[in-house]
């Protein structure tokens, strides 16, 4: 995920996903296309977060093994 020439952080991705989910919860009526687009954005953000967690876990395991 890239955000205006800056790599998105885990915290930014989580915050953005939470914002989108709140918008979906508060929306009175959304077209199926808008709902689908927002759901896809959340899915991509959560996939990014999962990748970040796996990466950090691998680094932790490698650092622990080298200690």
Wavefront OBJ file of the C-alpha trace (Angstrom):
o trace
v 0.000 0.000 0.000
v 1.390 3.335 -0.961
v -0.061 6.615 0.210
v 1.060 9.806 -1.551
v 4.686 8.708 -2.092
v 4.842 7.308 1.445
v 4.618 3.686 2.483
v 1.593 3.134 4.692
v 2.238 1.922 8.214
v 0.328 -0.784 10.041
v -1.321 1.799 12.307
v -2.401 3.947 9.370
v -3.888 0.938 7.601
v -5.828 -0.132 10.707
v -7.094 3.402 11.247
v -8.202 3.686 7.624
v -9.974 0.308 7.777
v -11.775 1.324 10.978
v -12.850 4.610 9.394
v -14.287 2.849 6.361
v -16.112 0.314 8.548
v -17.654 3.128 10.615
v -18.791 4.804 7.388
v -20.435 1.554 6.316
v -22.160 1.140 9.683
v -23.504 4.700 9.659
v -24.553 4.810 6.021
v -28.298 4.928 5.510
v -28.224 3.709 1.932
v -25.302 2.811 -0.277
v -25.319 1.517 -3.791
v -24.025 -2.010 -4.196
v -21.055 -0.658 -6.162
v -20.019 1.739 -3.384
v -20.474 -0.938 -0.720
v -18.423 -3.393 -2.790
v -15.662 -0.816 -3.340
v -15.423 0.014 0.357
v -15.487 -3.652 1.343
v -12.649 -4.320 -1.111
v -10.623 -1.452 0.390
v -11.058 -2.870 3.892
v -10.070 -6.339 2.693
v -6.892 -4.984 1.071
v -6.020 -2.968 4.179
v -6.472 -5.990 6.435
v -4.396 -8.155 4.093
v -1.641 -5.544 4.303
v -1.865 -5.586 8.113
v -1.671 -9.372 8.172
v 1.440 -9.256 5.966
v 3.021 -6.752 8.352
v 2.291 -9.003 11.349
v 3.764 -12.055 9.602
v 6.848 -10.041 8.611
v 7.370 -8.814 12.171
v 6.864 -12.324 13.550
v 9.481 -13.712 11.153
v 11.938 -10.969 12.129
v 11.312 -11.699 15.811
v 11.938 -15.421 15.288
v 15.116 -14.728 13.311
v 16.406 -12.289 15.942
v 15.576 -14.766 18.722
v 17.412 -17.557 16.899
v 20.489 -15.344 16.458
v 20.577 -14.318 20.117
l 1 2 3 4 5 6 7 8 9 10 11 12 13 14 15 16 17 18 19 20 21 22 23 24 25 26 27 28 29 30 31 32 33 34 35 36 37 38 39 40 41 42 43 44 45 46 47 48 49 50 51 52 53 54 55 56 57 58 59 60 61 62 63 64 65 66 67
